[in-house]
Amino acid sequence: MIIAITALKGGVGKTTTAVHLAAYLQLSAPTLLIDADKNRSALVWSREDKLPFYVASQAGSPGLIKKFTHIVIDTQARPEAEELEDLAQGSDLVILPTTPNALDIDSTLKAVELLEPLKINYKVLLTRVDARTTNGRDARKVLEEAKLPLFKTEIPLLVAFQRAPSRGVIVKDYPDPRAGIGWSRYRSVGKEIMV
């Protein structure tokens, strides 16, 4: 399975989603995470060599792809329309992470406008949802009213997600009492994908 994670805006949890879905997929079969983002965030995250899957740059990935059952692509933020089209046509699923922030939702709606004519399989994932507010519920309502395909699972706003990269680990391996909640949510997203 080839899954591309993309967004027209940075800061929506694109790399976090790519890393955690790759970790989930690795549980069932060899998984490669391709870091196609110019910031190289996934490669930086993997420097400690503690991630349970292989991470490669886009340039270094062609010779590796045949060795893996699952490929997760962490794209650059704000891809051009042509890049988005190439990515969409080469993927089994495109995931659009978005926070409940109005600007991020607007960006996601614009991305959907670009994806819709391509007739590809895509789904929106709500990330950084703060349980102390209603903005997650409000954002879900907006996305549902727009009739977008949406994951049932939401990713919570947790400090562990911000700190896990500095230790080179996925959230479940970060020493925080709430980190397990974050991992269980990404496991649920993975199960939704593999159904």
Backbone hydrogen bonds, N-H to C=O, Kabsch-Sander energy under -0.5 kcal/mol:
donor,donor_aa,acceptor,acceptor_aa,energy
3,I,1,M,-0.5
3,I,71,I,-3.0
4,A,93,L,-2.5
5,I,73,I,-3.0
6,T,4,A,-0.6
6,T,95,I,-2.4
17,T,13,G,-2.2
18,A,14,K,-2.4
19,V,15,T,-2.8
20,H,16,T,-2.2
21,L,17,T,-2.5
22,A,18,A,-2.2
23,A,19,V,-2.0
24,Y,20,H,-1.9
25,L,21,L,-2.8
26,Q,22,A,-2.1
27,L,23,A,-0.6
27,L,24,Y,-1.2
28,S,25,L,-1.6
29,A,25,L,-1.8
32,L,70,H,-2.5
33,L,54,Y,-3.0
34,I,32,L,-0.6
34,I,72,V,-3.1
35,D,33,L,-0.6
35,D,56,A,-3.2
36,A,34,I,-1.1
36,A,74,D,-2.3
40,R,37,D,-1.6
44,V,40,R,-2.4
45,W,41,S,-2.4
46,S,42,A,-1.6
47,R,44,V,-1.3
48,E,45,W,-0.5
49,D,46,S,-2.4
54,Y,31,T,-1.6
56,A,33,L,-2.5
58,Q,35,D,-1.3
61,S,57,S,-0.6
61,S,58,Q,-0.9
64,L,61,S,-1.8
65,I,61,S,-1.6
67,K,64,L,-2.2
68,F,65,I,-1.8
69,T,30,P,-1.5
70,H,30,P,-2.2
71,I,1,M,-2.9
72,V,32,L,-2.8
73,I,3,I,-3.0
74,D,34,I,-2.8
74,D,72,V,-0.6
75,T,5,I,-2.0
75,T,73,I,-0.9
78,R,7,A,-2.0
84,L,80,E,-2.5
85,E,81,A,-2.1
86,D,82,E,-2.4
87,L,83,E,-2.7
88,A,84,L,-2.6
89,Q,85,E,-2.3
90,G,86,D,-1.4
91,S,88,A,-1.0
92,D,2,I,-2.3
93,L,2,I,-1.6
94,V,121,N,-2.1
95,I,4,A,-3.2
96,L,123,K,-2.6
98,T,125,L,-2.6
105,I,101,N,-2.5
106,D,102,A,-2.3
107,S,103,L,-2.0
108,T,104,D,-2.1
109,L,105,I,-2.4
110,K,106,D,-1.8
111,A,107,S,-2.1
112,V,108,T,-2.4
113,E,109,L,-1.7
114,L,110,K,-1.3
115,L,111,A,-1.9
116,E,112,V,-3.1
118,L,115,L,-1.6
119,K,116,E,-1.7
120,I,115,L,-0.6
122,Y,120,I,-0.7
123,K,94,V,-2.2
124,V,149,P,-2.7
125,L,96,L,-2.1
127,T,98,T,-3.0
129,V,155,I,-2.6
130,D,128,R,-0.6
131,A,129,V,-0.7
133,T,130,D,-1.9
138,D,134,T,-2.7
139,A,135,N,-2.6
140,R,136,G,-2.4
141,K,137,R,-2.1
142,V,138,D,-2.0
143,L,139,A,-2.5
144,E,140,R,-2.8
145,E,141,K,-2.6
146,A,142,V,-1.5
147,K,144,E,-1.6
148,L,143,L,-2.1
151,F,124,V,-2.6
155,I,126,L,-2.7
157,L,129,V,-2.2
158,L,156,P,-0.8
161,F,158,L,-0.8
162,Q,158,L,-0.8
162,Q,159,V,-0.7
163,R,159,V,-1.7
164,A,160,A,-2.4
166,S,163,R,-0.8
167,R,163,R,-0.7
167,R,164,A,-1.2
168,G,164,A,-0.7
168,G,165,P,-0.8
169,V,164,A,-1.9
173,D,170,I,-1.9
174,Y,171,V,-1.7
176,D,174,Y,-1.9
179,A,176,D,-1.6
181,I,178,R,-1.1
182,G,178,R,-1.1
183,W,179,A,-1.9
184,S,180,G,-2.4
185,R,181,I,-1.8
186,Y,182,G,-1.9
187,R,183,W,-2.4
188,S,184,S,-1.9
189,V,185,R,-2.1
190,G,186,Y,-2.5
191,K,187,R,-2.3
192,E,188,S,-2.1
193,I,189,V,-2.0
194,M,190,G,-2.2
195,V,191,K,-0.8
